Amino acid sequence: MDTKRIPLHDVHVSLGGKMVPFAGYEMPVRYSSDKEEHMKVREAVGVFDVSHMGEFMITGPEALDLIQKVTSNDASKIIDGQAQYSCFPNDKGGIVDDLIVYRFSAEKYMLVVNASNIEKDWNWVKSHNNFDAQMEDISEQMVLFAVQGPKANATLQKLTSTDLSSIKFYHFAEGELAGKQMIISGTGYTGAGGFELYVHKEDAEEVWTKLFVAGEEFGIAPIGLGARDTLRLEMGFCLYGNDITDETSPLEAGLGWITKFTKDFINSEALKAQKEEGVSRKLVGFEMVEKGIPRHDYEIVDESGTIIGKVTSGTMSPLLNKGIGLGYVQLGHHKPESKIFIAVRNKQLEAKVTKPPFIK
């Protein structure tokens, strides 16, 4: 399969971005070093070009009915200008994808989905659209810049008359920034604060350039997918394809808080039964007690060496300077402070279950 290029591909190359294939796109994985970029976002401000993400507009008199059917969270609870984290349950007990639902009005919504799942998600939602709701895939028309870090607000406020401090977490505004109309969203995948900007493709380069002028005094820098992964892991945020998949239930993944049985949705009966019976495994966070870096698919064992689970995501936390990860373990080993062991090469290294976020 040919990898696609995001609109600012050449800009990233000129900035020294190392381009790698990711979710069908050539994406910048790093510009300097993962650690340096990670700390830039934690301490100042960085910009991620995550234009590979997918955006679907859902409009019409029954737009909400369609969204309520295909998502696990209760989208009737959000108001205009509010966003909601959710997932698409499949009909086999797993997850098609996780997503964010944006409400513009009673008959206009946007669904933001993972890059690797654009086609799969589109087909899934479309196959369940027996409502008076129109669907439009606008992924190719939009770019998405995540401006994240404690200095993100100060950087962006220079470029807009919209009062950014009034946009609460998981809320958004449509307004002008850097002289261009866009969606300014109080969301992010880093836990460092900041905004995500949904920009029209033709405005992308001009907006990108202005962001770097505005953030120059704070040492603003472009950030790659490498640091994006370590930042989200320090927060314990799930990554689709690793921590949640077609085969993990939202209840096993600790996503009960976005699974609302106050409405009917795809597979809700089976998930409700699972909730009542209880799950046999749970996604947990863990920190390495012994020195070592946990990686995806490493086995998790108990003290006697019996396999009790598997690592789904792992890294060296640049902030804590120790190995952290997420993984599924059998019930009974899931409580915070439980002693577990990670099979790293031929060694079993001690770790302890820790409730994310890992950084407070």
N, C-alpha and C positions, 0 to 999 in steps of 0.2 A: 504493500500500500504506500502510495506517495504521501510524504508528509506535506502538510499545507504550511504556508508562511503567514504569520500575523502581519497586519498592515505596517507596523514599525520595525519589521525584521532588520532592515539595513541600518536603522538608527542603533539598534542593540549591538549589531556587529561592530559599528564604528566606535561604540563605547567600550569595546573589549569583551562584550558578552560572549560566553562560550555557549553556542547553540547546540541543543541536543533534542532528539525526537521525544516528545511527550504527548500522549493522548492524541496522536495523529498530527501534531503541529511541531514545527521547529521552535523551541522555546529557550530563552536564556536561563541556564542553570546557575551561572554565577558570573560576576564581573571582576571581583577582586578575590576575596575568600569568603566561604560560608560564615565563618566566625565573625569576621569584620562586618559583613552585611547584617548578620543577626543582631550584633550589638548596636549598629547604627539605628535599627528600628526600635530596639528597646530603649535607647538613650536619646535619640534625636528624631530623624524622619527619613523614611525611604519610600521609593515608588516601585511598585510591581506592575508590570504590564501583564495582566491576566486576560488578555483579549481572546484567549482560546475558549473561555467559558461560553455557555449557550444561554440565549434569552428567547423565550416564547411569550408572545402577547396572547392573552385569552380575553376575548371581548364578547359582549352580547347579553341578552336578558338572563341567560342561564349559565353565565361564566362561573359564578360562584358554585352552582350545583355540580358542574364538571370538576372543579377544584376540590370540592368536598368529597367527591366520590374517589378521586385518585390519590389524595393525600391523607396522611394520618392525623395531622394536627387539625384544630378547628378554625378554619379560615373565616368563619362568620364572626369571630371575635375581634378581627382587626378592622381598624378604621382607615379612612383615606389618609395616605401619607405614612402608613405603617407597614412594616415588613415582618415576616414570620418564618422561622426555621421549621422545616417539615421534611417528610420523606414520602416516597411513592412505595407503598408495600406491594409486593408481587402476590400472586395467588398461590404461592407454595410456602409461605411463611418467611420469606426473605425480603430483601429491599432492592427495588429497581435502581434507585438513586436517592441521595439527599438533595435538598433544594431550598431556595428561599422564595417565598411568595410575596410579591409587592402589590398592595392595593392602591390604585389611583382613584377609582370611583366604584360604585356598586356594580358597574358593568364593564370595568376595565382593570385587568390584572396583568402582572408580568411574572413569569416563572424563570428563575435563574438556576441552571443545571450544570453539572460537571461536563467538562470538555469531552472526556472519553465516552460519555453516554448520550451525546446530543441526539444522534439518530435513534438509538434504542428508546430514549425517553419520549421523543416525538411520536414514534410509532405506538408506544404504550398508551400515551394520553389520547392519541387520535383513535385508537381502537376502542376506547371507552367513551368516546364523545357521541353519545346519542342524545345530546342536549342542544338547545338553541344557543350554541356558543361557537364563535369563530376562533380559529387558531392561526397564528402567523409566526413563523420562525424568523426572528430578526438578528440572529447570531452574526451573520456576515456583514450586517450594516453597522454594528456597534463595536467599539473597543471599550475595554474596562481597565482603568488604572486604580490600583489600591494605594492610597497615600496613607501610610501608617506610621505611628510613633507619637511620642509626647509633643513633638513640635509640628505635627500635621495640621492642627487647627490654626496655629499662627501663620503657617506657610500659606494655607488655602484662603484664610480670611483676607489676605492682601489682594486676592484675585476676584473677590465677589462681594456684592452688597447684601447677600443673604446672611442673616445672623447664624453662623454655624453652631454657636453654643446652644441655639434653640432646637437643633436637630438631635433628638435623643437617640440613644442606642437602639438599633433596629427601627428607626424612623427615617424618612427621606423627604427631600424637597426637590421640586423641579425649578431650576433657576439658571441664571447666567453666571458662569465662572470662566475666567480668562477670556471673556468676550464671546463665549459660546454657550448655547443652550444645552443643558445636560441634566441628568439625574444625580443628585448629591445624596449619597446614602450613608447613614451612620452605622456601617457594618464593616466587618473585616475578619481575617482568619489568623490574626496574630496575637490578640489580647493586649496590644500596645496602644489601643485607641487610634482614632483616625477615621477616614472616610473612603468609600469606594465611588468612583466617578464613572458613570455610564455615558460615554461620549460618542457622537456620530463619527463614523470612520473618516469622513473628509476633514474633520476638525482635529484629528488625533495628533498630528505632528506639532501643530501650533500650540495646542494645550500642553503637550509634553514639554515643549521648550519653555513655556511660561512657568510651568511648575518648578523647573530647575532654577530659573532666575529668582522666583519668589522664595525658594528654600535655600538659596546659596548661603545666607548668613548662618543657617543652622547646619551647614555641611551636608545638605540633602544628597542622596546617592541612589542610583538604580539598584534594585535588589532582585536576585534570581530565585529560581524555584528551590534551590538547595536550602537557603535560609528560610524560605516560606515553610518548608517542611519542619525544620527545627523549631521555628517560632510556634507553629500550630501544635507541635507535640508538647512543648512546655506548658501549653494550655490544656492538653488532653482532648483537643478537637479531633473528631473522626475524619479519616480520609477514605473516600469510597474506593473500593478495590483492595484496600488493606484491612481496615477495621470494621467496615460494613460492606456486605456483598449481597449477591443474589441468594446466599445461603445463611445469612445471619438475620435473626429477627430483631426488630427494633427494641424488644423487651430484653433480649440477651445483651444488646449493645448499649444498654443504659439509656435508651431513648424513649423510655416510658413517658417522660414529660412532654414529648411531642406526639404521643399516641393517645388520642382522645376517644373514648368509647361512648361519648354523648351523641354520636352521630354514626351513621352507617358509612363504611368505606370499604374498598376492596380488601377482602380477607379479614375483615374486622371480627367476624364470629370466631374464626380459628385463633386469632391473636388474643381475643378475650378469654377463650378457653385456656390458652397458654398462660395468661396472666393468673387465672384462678388456680391452675395446677402448679404453677411455678416453673421456672426455667432450670435446666440442668447445668448450664454454664453461663458465665458472665464475663463481659469485657471489663478488665480492670487496668488501672495504671500501676506501674511499679518503678521503683528506683533501685539501681544496683548498689548493693552493700559492698561487694568485692569489685575490684577494678575490671571493667570489661564493657564492651559496647554490644547491646542486644540488637539483633537485626530481624527483619521480616522472615517468618517461617522457622526461627529457632525454636526448639522444643522447650517447654516449661515442665519441670519435674519437681517432685516432692523430695523430702530428705532421703528417702530410700531409693530414689532414682526412678520411681514410677512416673510415666508421662501423665501430666494432669492438664496439659494445654499447649498453646502455641502463641508465639509472639506475632503480632500483626503489624506493629510499627515500633521502631527503636532507633535511638541516636545517642550521641554524646551531647548533653545539654550545655551549650556555651555559657549559660549564666550560672548553672550549678556546678559545672565542671565534673559531672558524673553521668553515667549511663542512665537513661530513662526509657520507658516504653509503654506500649499498650498491648494487651493480649487477652485471649480467652482462657479462663481456667474453670475447672469443675467447681460446682457449688461446694462450699466447705473450705475452699482455699481463697475465697474472694474478699474476705473482710480485711479492712485496713490493718497494717502491721503484720499480716500473715507472712510467714517465712516461705519463700519459694526459691527455686534454683533455675537458672537459665543455662541451657546446654550450649556453651560457646566453644566451638571446635570440639575438643575431646574433654573439656573441663565442665564441671557443674559449678557455676558461680552463684553465690548467694545474692538474693534480691529481696525486697519487701514490698508488699502491696501498699500503694499510696493512692489516696483519692485525689485525682487531678482537680484544679491545675497544680502543676508541680512548683510553679513560682507563685508566691502570694502577693 
